[in-house]
Amino acid sequence: MTTETERSTRSRAWYAGAAITALLGLFFAFDSIPKIAGMRFAREGTEALGFAPDKTAVIGWVLLVCLIVFLIPRTAVLGALGLTAYLGGAVTANLQADKPLAGFVLSGVYVGVLLWIGLVLRRPELLRVLGLRRD
C-alpha cells in the first residue's frame, strides 16, 4: 500500500512529465506545420540542410505522425521511438551541413533526452522495462 507522500510525489512527477510532454508537443507542432504548409522559411531551412525543397512536406508529415502517436498514451512509447529516430536524422543532417556542434548538432540529442525524461516521469514503469529499477 502506498502512503500519501508517495502518491503526492508520483503525482508531482506525472505532472512534470505531462508539462515536458506538452512543451515538446508544441515545439514539434510548430516545427511540422510550417513544413507541411510549405512555408518559405521551412523550405529554405530544409534546403540549407542539403535536402531538396520538395522534401519539406514529407519531413513535416513524418514528424507530425510521430508526434500524434507520441501524444496518444497507449502508443506513447512507439511515438517516442519514432521521434527519437527523427531527431537522430536531424543530428545527422546538421552534422552533414557543418552546423555548430553544441548549438545545432547536439540539439536533437538534448530534445531526445528531454522527451524520454518526460515519458518516464509519466510512466515510471518504463524504468523497470529498461532494467534501471527493480521494484
Secondary structure, DSSP 8 states (H G I E B T S, - for coil): ---HHHHHHHHHHHHHHHHHHHHHHHHHHHHHHHHHHT-HHHHHHHHHTT--GGGHHHHHHHHHHHHHHHHSGGGHHHHHHHHHHHHHHHHHHHHHTT--IIIIITHHHHHHHHHHHHHHHH-THHHHHTTS---
